[in-house]
Amino acid sequence: MPNYKIIVQYDGTGFSGWQIQPGRTTVQGEISRALSVITAQRVRVTGSGRTDSGVHARGQVANFNVKSRIAPDSMKRALNALLPSTIRILECQGVPDSFNSRFHALEKTYIYTLFRSPVLSPFLGPFCLHFPYPLDLERMQRAADLIVGERDFSSFTTRSDKNNHVKKVLQIRVLPRGELLHIKVRGRGFLRYMVRTIVGTLLEVGEGKRSPEEMTGILEGKDRSLAGPTAPPQGLCLWEVLYPDPNAPIPEAVPEGGDDE
């Protein structure tokens, strides 16, 4: 059956996350529903990873197999005609049968956005955390640098059903942009709530409630109670997912890419 790869943007405000859940409206569910109308069959959509309720995506990647052979451009147009306006398919292409958007993801980038001025624009509210308080950005960056690398991130996740909480974070950047502050996190894969808990902890460092050097002890403690709060979902966006060179052989799996936000 033809295998299609799609790049998806969505405003996560009105969705209970990416993954299909009984009785809830989800992004994966809406795409599957649209595909069932287009192809008259039940279609399983695989995403590069889950995003939680209220989290957005600029570059979510997914793939699916269908019995019908439809030109990728026609598939994209048909999906966008049936999907709600808060979900858009930016690209659609045919890929080898072996391609899996979850297991073959090499790297993901998330960006968390804060709005720092006293009055929050209603046009920005659904896509950022309003945080009009003083922050020491240099301290935040020092703390962020201490957790870059391959480490056990048990202190930054609520998940207890996995024995291995080791993940590789490639970069964390604290980036002021006028009234906005972006916290950019690149990594091979992430545990549930990991990025938002990193952000919540960095904000405590920026406010002076913690020292940057405490990040090392938080990691070594492997205890969720040691880290800061989980930042609200609306500020988080799955920005980009990277894959191997399309001209190179597709590996069997890259397990680091298959976890939750």
C-alpha positions as semicolon CSV with decimal commas, in nm:
position;residue;x (nm);y (nm);z (nm)
1;M;0,000;0,000;0,000
2;P;0,129;0,352;-0,074
3;N;0,296;0,520;0,222
4;Y;0,247;0,896;0,261
5;K;0,449;1,136;0,476
6;I;0,281;1,460;0,581
7;I;0,399;1,773;0,765
8;V;0,125;1,909;0,987
9;Q;0,068;2,242;1,158
10;Y;-0,198;2,282;1,423
11;D;-0,331;2,514;1,687
12;G;-0,361;2,275;1,980
13;T;-0,595;2,497;2,182
14;G;-0,913;2,303;2,109
15;F;-0,763;1,955;2,103
16;S;-0,695;1,695;2,371
17;G;-0,348;1,647;2,230
18;W;-0,225;1,453;1,929
19;Q;-0,314;1,096;2,019
20;I;-0,659;0,947;1,961
21;Q;-0,861;0,919;2,284
22;P;-1,216;0,786;2,321
23;G;-1,471;1,065;2,341
24;R;-1,217;1,343;2,286
25;T;-1,123;1,559;1,988
26;T;-0,760;1,503;1,892
27;V;-0,539;1,596;1,598
28;Q;-0,461;1,236;1,507
29;G;-0,833;1,155;1,528
30;E;-0,930;1,440;1,295
31;I;-0,672;1,338;1,034
32;S;-0,782;0,973;1,055
33;R;-1,144;1,079;1,016
34;A;-1,065;1,287;0,705
35;L;-0,867;1,000;0,553
36;S;-1,156;0,761;0,609
37;V;-1,377;0,993;0,404
38;I;-1,118;1,025;0,127
39;T;-1,030;0,655;0,100
40;A;-1,345;0,482;0,235
41;Q;-1,123;0,279;0,468
42;R;-0,996;0,292;0,821
43;V;-0,651;0,451;0,819
44;R;-0,393;0,441;1,097
45;V;-0,190;0,763;1,122
46;T;0,152;0,745;1,292
47;G;0,297;1,066;1,434
48;S;0,658;1,147;1,514
49;G;0,548;1,176;1,876
50;R;0,260;1,287;2,093
51;T;0,185;1,641;2,195
52;D;-0,029;1,702;2,501
53;S;-0,356;1,888;2,530
54;G;-0,312;2,252;2,433
55;V;0,034;2,209;2,280
56;H;0,084;2,335;1,924
57;A;0,288;2,216;1,627
58;R;0,457;2,398;1,342
59;G;0,628;2,088;1,200
60;Q;0,466;1,769;1,327
61;V;0,542;1,477;1,094
62;A;0,317;1,178;1,037
63;N;0,278;0,892;0,791
64;F;0,001;0,656;0,686
65;N;-0,069;0,375;0,440
66;V;-0,380;0,359;0,224
67;K;-0,500;0,113;-0,039
68;S;-0,590;0,390;-0,281
69;R;-0,313;0,533;-0,499
70;I;-0,371;0,909;-0,486
71;A;-0,126;1,175;-0,604
72;P;0,036;1,343;-0,299
73;D;-0,078;1,692;-0,403
74;S;-0,434;1,566;-0,443
75;M;-0,415;1,398;-0,104
76;K;-0,296;1,723;0,057
77;R;-0,578;1,924;-0,102
78;A;-0,840;1,669;-0,002
79;L;-0,719;1,658;0,358
80;N;-0,713;2,036;0,393
81;A;-1,065;2,055;0,251
82;L;-1,195;1,818;0,519
83;L;-0,988;1,912;0,822
84;P;-1,082;2,194;1,060
85;S;-0,905;2,522;0,991
86;T;-0,690;2,473;1,302
87;I;-0,514;2,179;1,132
88;R;-0,327;2,226;0,804
89;I;-0,127;1,981;0,595
90;L;0,173;2,176;0,465
91;E;0,338;1,897;0,267
92;C;0,248;1,550;0,147
93;Q;0,482;1,311;-0,031
94;G;0,515;0,945;-0,112
95;V;0,784;0,766;0,087
96;P;0,924;0,410;0,097
97;D;0,713;0,146;0,271
98;S;0,979;0,115;0,540
99;F;0,950;0,480;0,651
100;N;0,805;0,531;0,999
101;S;0,769;0,888;1,123
102;R;0,803;0,784;1,485
103;F;1,093;0,541;1,484
104;H;1,303;0,712;1,218
105;A;1,301;1,062;1,371
106;L;1,659;1,172;1,437
107;E;1,601;1,499;1,619
108;K;1,316;1,718;1,744
109;T;1,305;2,087;1,824
110;Y;1,052;2,240;2,063
111;I;1,015;2,612;2,125
112;Y;0,848;2,750;2,436
113;T;0,732;3,111;2,408
114;L;0,674;3,366;2,685
115;F;0,528;3,716;2,653
116;R;0,702;3,951;2,895
117;S;0,518;4,284;2,871
118;P;0,247;4,376;3,126
119;V;-0,045;4,362;2,882
120;L;-0,090;4,044;2,681
121;S;-0,230;4,079;2,330
122;P;-0,541;3,863;2,278
123;F;-0,390;3,755;1,948
124;L;-0,089;3,603;2,125
125;G;-0,260;3,463;2,434
126;P;-0,334;3,115;2,298
127;F;0,028;3,068;2,189
128;C;0,243;3,185;2,478
129;L;0,273;3,207;2,855
130;H;0,218;3,558;2,992
131;F;0,514;3,615;3,226
132;P;0,561;3,989;3,300
133;Y;0,815;3,937;3,577
134;P;1,190;4,013;3,590
135;L;1,413;3,730;3,467
136;D;1,790;3,693;3,469
137;L;1,843;3,540;3,127
138;E;2,215;3,485;3,178
139;R;2,144;3,269;3,484
140;M;1,882;3,075;3,288
141;Q;2,128;3,002;3,009
142;R;2,394;2,886;3,256
143;A;2,143;2,648;3,412
144;A;2,031;2,524;3,070
145;D;2,388;2,446;2,968
146;L;2,427;2,217;3,270
147;I;2,157;1,976;3,149
148;V;2,266;1,950;2,786
149;G;2,395;1,604;2,702
150;E;2,289;1,242;2,744
151;R;2,143;1,222;3,092
152;D;1,877;1,058;3,308
153;F;1,582;1,301;3,307
154;S;1,371;1,120;3,567
155;S;1,340;1,447;3,763
156;F;1,176;1,616;3,463
157;T;0,896;1,370;3,384
158;T;0,589;1,225;3,552
159;R;0,615;0,899;3,362
160;S;0,675;0,596;3,581
161;D;0,596;0,321;3,329
162;K;0,939;0,334;3,165
163;N;1,258;0,207;3,324
164;N;1,485;0,409;3,098
165;H;1,459;0,787;3,137
166;V;1,789;0,858;2,963
167;K;1,756;1,112;2,681
168;K;2,003;1,316;2,480
169;V;1,946;1,692;2,478
170;L;2,154;1,857;2,206
171;Q;2,092;2,224;2,279
172;I;1,891;2,460;2,499
173;R;1,892;2,827;2,407
174;V;1,729;3,118;2,594
175;L;1,646;3,366;2,317
176;P;1,500;3,714;2,386
177;R;1,303;3,859;2,095
178;G;1,163;4,196;2,201
179;E;0,855;4,136;2,414
180;L;0,888;3,763;2,355
181;L;1,123;3,513;2,511
182;H;1,182;3,181;2,334
183;I;1,331;2,877;2,502
184;K;1,450;2,644;2,227
185;V;1,516;2,280;2,312
186;R;1,671;2,035;2,063
187;G;1,708;1,666;2,137
188;R;1,694;1,311;2,015
189;G;1,371;1,247;2,202
190;F;1,175;1,364;2,504
191;L;0,980;1,220;2,795
192;R;0,629;1,334;2,875
193;Y;0,625;1,688;3,021
194;M;1,005;1,696;3,001
195;V;1,037;2,017;2,798
196;R;0,771;2,200;2,998
197;T;0,931;2,095;3,327
198;I;1,272;2,213;3,205
199;V;1,109;2,547;3,121
200;G;0,937;2,571;3,460
201;T;1,265;2,502;3,637
202;L;1,457;2,754;3,426
203;L;1,199;3,020;3,511
204;E;1,261;2,961;3,881
205;V;1,633;3,010;3,815
206;G;1,561;3,328;3,623
207;E;1,350;3,463;3,912
208;G;1,629;3,393;4,159
209;K;1,442;3,116;4,341
210;R;1,716;2,867;4,248
211;S;2,082;2,888;4,156
212;P;2,190;2,766;3,811
213;E;2,415;2,506;3,977
214;E;2,111;2,336;4,133
215;M;2,033;2,182;3,793
216;T;2,311;1,928;3,840
217;G;2,167;1,811;4,173
218;I;1,816;1,793;4,029
219;L;1,938;1,560;3,754
220;E;2,139;1,345;3,992
221;G;1,847;1,316;4,236
222;K;1,621;1,145;3,977
223;D;1,315;1,267;4,167
224;R;1,037;1,473;4,009
225;S;0,980;1,664;4,333
226;L;1,325;1,824;4,299
227;A;1,247;2,011;3,974
228;G;1,024;2,311;3,919
229;P;0,663;2,321;3,803
230;T;0,546;2,203;3,464
231;A;0,497;2,514;3,249
232;P;0,147;2,554;3,096
233;P;0,091;2,390;2,757
234;Q;-0,007;2,688;2,544
235;G;0,349;2,822;2,523
236;L;0,489;2,502;2,372
237;C;0,522;2,427;2,002
238;L;0,674;2,125;1,827
239;W;0,882;2,324;1,583
240;E;1,067;2,073;1,367
241;V;1,142;1,703;1,329
242;L;1,450;1,592;1,136
243;Y;1,501;1,262;0,951
244;P;1,789;1,087;0,774
245;D;1,888;1,195;0,425
246;P;1,608;1,067;0,197
247;N;1,870;0,934;-0,044
248;A;2,033;0,725;0,229
249;P;1,903;0,382;0,336
250;I;1,637;0,409;0,607
251;P;1,757;0,253;0,934
252;E;1,548;-0,009;1,110
253;A;1,474;0,221;1,401
254;V;1,600;0,518;1,596
255;P;1,437;0,460;1,937
256;E;1,532;0,804;2,075
257;G;1,280;0,967;1,845
258;G;0,973;0,779;1,960
259;D;0,874;0,930;2,293
260;D;0,626;1,191;2,413
261;E;0,682;1,562;2,458
